[in-house]
Amino acid sequence: MKTRILTVIAILVLSAGALQAQVDFGLVAGPNFQNMAGKDSDGDKVTNGLIVGFHAGVKVNLYMAPDFYFQTGLLFSQKGSMNNAGALPTKAASDDYHTTTRLSYIEMPLHLLFKPQFGKGHILIGFGPYVAYGITGTQTIEVGDFSYEQKISFRNEIALEEYWDMENAYYRGFDAGADIFAGYEMNMGLYFQLNAQLGLMNMITDVTEWDSESTLKNMGFGISVGYNF
């Protein structure tokens, strides 16, 4: 019996060691440079201005094959744009009108990571989808000397009277899209990475009384600094 117990303990220890060798846990953070682009109700292209936000969180690399990993994790990520007007996306026509929209998400990457050795470290090349859900945000509107701030409410559909609510601005909560990134990881585990992201979901909340073809989708790029343990 004692021999069996020792054998089981040895197997568990070896299995834990092997699992640890196959999984990398890390922290990551950096700035986001985000925009929202799409079409207005007439079908004309709308491109707004960049805002600067940030992302931070944890990532996990799961070994699949030599040099290949599945990467996931959880991130807090800020997105948004300047000079869009909610369900009526427009580009500011003059210096008298500005909006700044900041949307904060919990985001989960689902990436394929290629990590071959290069020198004393590793090249990082990856791509794949992401899913995210909005948790908070603000929209600041400035017209001449007048300025006010609205809270972001994440809803798929609202009534017309809710759209004109001055206290809230409405956007869809669920977002999904595609990521691509490249970088370099040093031997010590510290890495630097350039990321690009293209949202595929329309973030404009439907207004029940309107039949609008307006769209806004998240897009942008960022710089990440991380450390794998």
C-alpha positions in Angstrom: 0.0 0.0 0.0 2.8 2.4 0.9 4.5 1.7 -2.4 1.3 2.5 -4.3 0.8 5.7 -2.5 4.4 6.8 -3.2 3.8 5.9 -6.9 0.7 7.9 -7.1 2.4 10.9 -5.5 5.3 10.6 -7.9 3.0 10.5 -10.9 1.1 13.6 -9.7 4.3 15.5 -9.1 5.7 14.6 -12.5 2.3 15.5 -14.2 2.2 18.8 -12.4 5.8 19.6 -13.6 4.9 18.6 -17.2 1.8 20.7 -17.1 3.7 23.7 -15.8 6.2 23.3 -18.6 3.4 23.3 -21.2 1.6 26.4 -19.9 2.9 30.0 -19.8 1.1 32.5 -17.6 1.7 36.2 -18.0 0.7 39.8 -17.4 0.2 42.4 -20.2 -0.6 46.1 -20.4 -0.2 49.0 -22.8 -1.9 51.8 -24.7 -4.8 51.5 -27.2 -5.3 53.8 -30.2 -8.9 53.2 -31.0 -11.5 54.4 -33.5 -15.1 53.6 -34.6 -15.8 53.5 -38.3 -18.8 52.6 -40.4 -21.6 54.2 -42.4 -24.3 56.8 -41.7 -28.0 56.4 -42.4 -27.4 57.4 -46.1 -24.8 54.7 -46.5 -21.9 57.2 -46.7 -18.6 56.1 -45.1 -17.9 57.6 -41.6 -14.4 57.7 -40.1 -14.0 59.3 -36.7 -11.0 60.4 -34.7 -8.6 58.3 -32.6 -8.8 58.2 -28.9 -6.0 56.9 -26.6 -7.0 54.3 -24.0 -5.3 51.3 -22.5 -5.5 47.5 -22.0 -4.3 45.4 -19.1 -4.8 41.8 -17.9 -3.6 38.3 -17.9 -2.8 35.9 -20.8 -2.2 32.1 -20.9 -0.3 30.3 -23.6 -1.2 26.6 -23.9 1.3 24.4 -25.8 -0.1 22.7 -28.9 2.9 21.6 -30.9 6.6 22.7 -31.2 6.6 26.5 -31.5 2.7 26.7 -31.6 0.4 27.7 -28.8 -3.2 28.5 -28.2 -3.4 31.9 -26.4 -6.3 33.1 -24.3 -6.8 35.3 -21.2 -8.9 38.2 -19.9 -8.2 41.9 -20.5 -9.7 45.2 -19.5 -9.7 47.2 -22.7 -10.8 50.8 -23.5 -12.2 51.6 -26.9 -14.2 54.3 -28.6 -13.7 57.4 -30.8 -14.0 61.1 -31.3 -16.8 62.9 -33.2 -19.4 60.2 -33.6 -23.0 60.9 -32.5 -24.3 57.6 -31.3 -27.1 56.1 -33.5 -26.5 58.9 -36.0 -22.8 58.7 -36.7 -21.4 61.8 -38.2 -18.0 63.5 -38.6 -17.8 66.9 -36.9 -18.5 69.6 -39.5 -16.7 72.4 -37.6 -14.7 73.1 -34.5 -17.9 74.0 -32.6 -19.0 70.4 -32.2 -17.1 67.5 -30.6 -17.9 64.2 -29.0 -15.6 61.8 -27.2 -16.8 58.3 -26.6 -15.0 55.9 -24.3 -16.2 52.3 -24.0 -14.6 49.8 -21.5 -14.8 46.1 -22.2 -13.8 42.8 -20.6 -12.2 41.0 -23.5 -11.1 37.4 -24.2 -8.6 36.7 -27.0 -8.7 33.3 -28.8 -5.4 33.3 -30.7 -3.1 31.0 -32.5 0.5 31.9 -31.4 3.6 31.0 -33.4 6.6 31.4 -31.1 9.9 30.2 -32.7 13.2 30.8 -31.1 15.3 33.7 -32.5 18.6 34.5 -30.9 18.2 34.2 -27.1 14.5 34.9 -27.2 11.4 34.2 -29.3 9.6 35.9 -32.2 5.9 36.3 -31.5 3.4 36.1 -34.4 -0.3 35.5 -33.8 -3.8 36.0 -35.0 -7.3 35.0 -34.2 -10.7 36.2 -32.9 -11.7 38.0 -29.8 -14.9 38.4 -27.9 -15.7 41.2 -25.5 -18.5 42.7 -23.5 -19.0 46.3 -22.5 -19.1 47.1 -18.7 -18.9 50.9 -18.5 -18.1 54.1 -20.4 -18.8 57.8 -20.9 -19.6 60.1 -23.8 -18.7 63.7 -23.6 -20.5 66.2 -25.9 -19.2 69.7 -26.5 -21.1 72.3 -28.5 -19.3 75.6 -28.4 -18.9 76.5 -24.8 -21.5 74.0 -23.7 -20.4 70.6 -22.5 -22.0 67.7 -20.8 -21.2 64.0 -20.0 -23.5 61.0 -20.6 -23.1 57.5 -19.1 -22.9 54.6 -21.5 -25.8 52.1 -21.2 -25.2 48.9 -23.1 -28.5 47.8 -24.8 -29.4 46.0 -28.0 -32.6 48.0 -28.5 -34.2 51.1 -27.1 -37.4 53.2 -27.7 -37.2 56.6 -29.3 -37.7 58.5 -26.1 -34.8 56.7 -24.5 -32.5 57.8 -27.4 -33.2 61.4 -26.5 -32.4 60.8 -22.8 -29.7 63.3 -22.0 -28.2 61.3 -19.1 -27.4 58.2 -21.2 -25.8 57.2 -24.5 -26.6 53.7 -25.8 -24.4 51.1 -27.5 -24.5 47.4 -27.9 -22.7 45.4 -25.3 -21.3 42.5 -27.2 -18.4 42.9 -29.5 -16.3 40.4 -31.5 -13.7 40.6 -34.2 -10.2 39.7 -35.3 -6.7 40.4 -33.9 -3.3 40.2 -35.4 0.0 40.8 -33.6 3.8 40.5 -33.8 6.5 41.0 -31.3 9.6 39.7 -29.5 10.0 37.9 -26.2 13.3 38.1 -24.4 14.9 35.1 -22.6 13.9 36.5 -19.2 10.2 36.4 -20.2 9.7 40.2 -20.9 8.1 40.8 -24.3 7.0 43.7 -26.5 4.2 43.5 -29.1 2.4 45.5 -31.7 -1.3 44.7 -32.0 -4.0 45.5 -34.6 -7.7 44.8 -34.1 -10.8 44.9 -36.4 -14.3 44.7 -34.9 -16.9 42.9 -36.9 -20.0 43.8 -34.9 -22.2 46.9 -35.3 -22.1 48.7 -31.9 -25.1 51.0 -32.6 -28.2 50.2 -30.5 -31.4 49.8 -32.5 -34.1 52.4 -32.1 -37.5 50.7 -32.4 -39.1 53.6 -34.3 -36.3 54.0 -36.8 -35.2 51.8 -39.7 -31.6 53.0 -39.8 -28.7 51.5 -41.7 -26.1 53.2 -39.6 -23.1 51.2 -38.5 -20.1 51.8 -36.2 -17.5 49.1 -35.6 -14.5 49.2 -33.2 -11.1 49.2 -34.8 -7.6 50.3 -33.8 -4.1 49.2 -32.8 -2.0 49.1 -29.6 1.3 48.4 -28.0 1.7 45.7 -25.4 4.4 45.1 -22.8 4.1 41.8 -20.9 5.9 39.3 -18.8 5.5 35.5 -19.0 6.3 33.6 -15.8 
